[in-house]
Amino acid sequence: MHIRGVVREKPEEGEEEVKAEKVSDGVYVVHSDSGSEYTVFYNPRLRRFVCTCPDYVYRLRPCKHIYFLAKTLRGGVHADT
């Protein structure tokens, strides 16, 4: 399954297209226009996301990749199957 959507970092900076690909159950690779690629893991039993991006690793708080994927899994972003 391929997922596409837009993440707004800051309105004045514009929009960045983000794509996610489901690799296996609970594992997604998130790609952005800037060429960045991070892996997001989701544990449905614990309802917990983990991302490999520096923002998440440093702060241990949800990052834009997690917000994008959470919104997508709730049906708020277009998903190509």
Buried (B, 14 or more C-beta within 10 A) or exposed (E): EEBBBEBEEEEEEEEBEBBBEBEEEBEBBBBBEEEEEBBBBBEEEEEEBBBBBEBBEEEEEBBBBBEBBBBBBEEEBEBEE
